[in-house]
């Protein structure tokens, strides 16, 4: 069994330096809660983790299928509860493909394989919240 670790070090006020895979970034809060807006808030990283995980899967699968896409974008939208602790109760993933004569059956297969078999982030999130998706194709 493998293990992952992230280090979060307090800098000042509400700012922290986070080290992930040897890369450092700063997270911070908004000024009205004591931060200086020096970096993003932590919760949106949950959306980024899902988007990045599934995007890497989909591109890898499509390359193996020899499907050539010109552009690919994954947008993840999350709905937060109003009461504390505020948390995501729903996430929606929008897969946007751009290319010429893209085979919809292969796009759907790649997305389904990521969502149902390969993306560990979506596997965990699916247990905690409603997870939906859609595919949008832009023809060249």
Secondary structure in CASP SS format (residue, H / E / C, confidence):
PFRMAT SS
TARGET T0000
AUTHOR 0000-0000-0000
METHOD secondary structure of the structure
MODEL  1
X C 1.00
X C 1.00
X C 1.00
X C 1.00
X C 1.00
X C 1.00
X E 1.00
X E 1.00
X E 1.00
X E 1.00
X E 1.00
X E 1.00
X C 1.00
X C 1.00
X E 1.00
X E 1.00
X E 1.00
X E 1.00
X E 1.00
X E 1.00
X C 1.00
X C 1.00
X E 1.00
X E 1.00
X E 1.00
X E 1.00
X E 1.00
X C 1.00
X C 1.00
X C 1.00
X H 1.00
X H 1.00
X H 1.00
X C 1.00
X C 1.00
X C 1.00
X C 1.00
X C 1.00
X C 1.00
X E 1.00
X C 1.00
X C 1.00
X C 1.00
X H 1.00
X H 1.00
X H 1.00
X H 1.00
X H 1.00
X H 1.00
X H 1.00
X H 1.00
X H 1.00
X H 1.00
X H 1.00
X H 1.00
X H 1.00
X H 1.00
X H 1.00
X H 1.00
X H 1.00
X H 1.00
X H 1.00
X H 1.00
X H 1.00
X C 1.00
X C 1.00
X C 1.00
X C 1.00
X C 1.00
X C 1.00
X E 1.00
X E 1.00
X E 1.00
X E 1.00
X E 1.00
X E 1.00
X E 1.00
X E 1.00
X E 1.00
X E 1.00
X C 1.00
X C 1.00
X C 1.00
X C 1.00
X C 1.00
X C 1.00
X C 1.00
X E 1.00
X E 1.00
X E 1.00
X E 1.00
X E 1.00
X E 1.00
X E 1.00
X E 1.00
X E 1.00
X E 1.00
X E 1.00
X E 1.00
X C 1.00
X C 1.00
X C 1.00
X C 1.00
X H 1.00
X H 1.00
X H 1.00
X H 1.00
X H 1.00
X H 1.00
X H 1.00
X H 1.00
X H 1.00
X H 1.00
X H 1.00
X H 1.00
X H 1.00
X H 1.00
X H 1.00
X C 1.00
X H 1.00
X H 1.00
X H 1.00
X H 1.00
X H 1.00
X H 1.00
X H 1.00
X H 1.00
X H 1.00
X C 1.00
X E 1.00
X E 1.00
X E 1.00
X E 1.00
X E 1.00
X E 1.00
X E 1.00
X E 1.00
X E 1.00
X E 1.00
X C 1.00
END
